[in-house]
């Protein structure tokens, strides 16, 4: 597989890709956070001198709105690239590992219902193992049955109309220290 490479052996990247990755890294640094807090403190300190007027408020409102708007696109670009790279790496591991179910390779292409069904199967297997379930025999039976289920889920996805996916809410048992509403006990 040939990648377009530069002299240093690094793949060629567009200006926007390099820019968005640089900005995403810099935005996540503690010094950037401290700088942002410092700018807000300076802005707040100038309030009495500006009479806390409309222009004074407009400066911070406009600045933060523009920065937030632009950062959404920059960080989303970086996140999309990271997610795609992670999918490729996981797909490679699935493809190269003996005994894996290759129908999981493009799992992200399924609709929400199919993904939820598959996730529920894995939760059931995990719960069964935690409760002292059977060993390898059960695993082999599940491995034989589940690829057919996954293929059926893929077929349902392909034959579905283009309307939006229906979301299903999954209720989970509250963890220790939380109430049924998901809030910490006592809050």
N, C-alpha and C positions, 0 to 999 in steps of 0.2 A: 504494500500500500504506500503510494508516494504522496507525501505532503509537500505543498509549496514551502520551501525553506529559505531562510536568509543565510548569509555567510556564517553566522554564529550557530547555525543548526536549529534555530527557533522557527516555528511556523510563522508565515506572514500573517499579520493581523491588520485590519483596517484601522484608520485613524480613530474612528468612533469607538471601536472595540478597545483599543489601547487607552483612550481617554476615559471611557466608562469604567474600566477596571481600575485605573489609577484613582479616579474620583471616589469609587466605592471603597477602596482600601483607605484612602485618606479620611473619608467621612467616618469611618469606623474607629479611628484612632482616638485615644483619650485626650490628646492635646487639641483635637478639633472640637470636642465637646467643651473643654475648658475655654477655648477661644469663643465659642458661641455663647456660653454663659457670660463671659467677659463683655462681649458686645451688648448683650441685653442689659447688663448692669450699667454700662456706660450710657446706653440709651435712656434707661430709667433715671440715671443721675442728671441727665440734661433736661428732664421734665420741668423742674422748677424754673430753669432759665428760659425755656420755650413757652412757659405759661400753660403747660399741659394741653396745648391747643390741638386743633384738628391736624395740622401739618405734622406736628410731632408724632401723633398717633399713626398718621398715614405712612410715615417713613418705616416704622417697624412692620405694619400690616402688609405693605407692598413688598418690602424686602423678604419677609418670611414666606409670603405667598409665592413669589417668583422662584425662590430657592427650592421650596417644597415641590412645586410643579416640575421643575427641571430634574430634581433628584429622583422623582418617581421613575422617569424614563431611563436615567443613567443606571440606577440600581436594578431596575427590572431587566435591562439588557444584560448586566453582569449575572443576575440570578438565572436568567434563561440559559445562558451559556454554561454556568455551573451545573444546572439541572440536566441539560443535554449531555454534558460530559459524564456526569454520574450515571445516567441511563446507559450510555455506551459502555462504560466500564463494567457495570453490573451485567449487561447483556453479554459481554465477552466472558465473564465468569460463568454465567449460566451455560453459554454455548460450549465452553471448554471443560466443564466439570462433568465427570461421568455420573450418570444416574439422576441428573436434574431434569426437571420438566421444562422442555424447551417452549412449551406453549406460553410460558410466563415471559418470554422475551419482549413482546410488545404489549405488555399489560397496560401501560399508560394509554393505549389507544381504545380500550374498552370504555363503555359508558359507566356512569356512577353505580348503577344497580349491579352490574356484573362485577365490578371491583369490590363492592360491598359484600356480595355473595362469597367471593373468593377469600376476602379478609375474614369473614365469619367462619369459613372452613378452617383457616389457620388458627383462629382463636379457639375453636372447638378442639382441634388437635392439641394445642398448648394446654388447655384446661384439662384435657384427658391425661396428658403426661404429668401435669402437676398433681393430679389426684391419684397418681400411682398407676396409670393406665398401662396397657400392654406394651411390650417392647417392639422389636423389629417386625413381627408378623402383622400387627395392626398398621404399621407404617407402610409396609409393602402393599397391603390391601388398599390403603388410602391412595398411594401413588398410582396404582393401576386404575382406580375409579376416577380420580380427579381430573386427569387430562381430558377425558371425554366431557366432563362437566365444563371445563374451561373452554373447550372447542365449541360447545353448545352456547356458552355465553358470548363468545366471539361472533357466532352466527346470528344470535339475537341482535347484537350491536350493528352488524352489517345490514340487517333487514329492517331496522327501525327507521321511521321517518325522520326528517331533519329537525323536528321540533326539539326544544331544549330538554335536557335530562331531568328526570324527576328525582328529587333528593329524598332520602329516607333518613329519618332521625333514629339514631341508635341510643337506647337508654343503657347506661352503664351503672354498675353498683358504685355508690359513693365510696371513695377511698377513706382511709382512717383520718379523722379530724375534719371531715366535710359533711354537710347535711345533704339531703336528697336534692336540694336545689343547686348544689355545686359550690355553696359558700362555705367558708371556714366556720367551724363551730364557734359560736359566740360573737359573730359579726353581724 
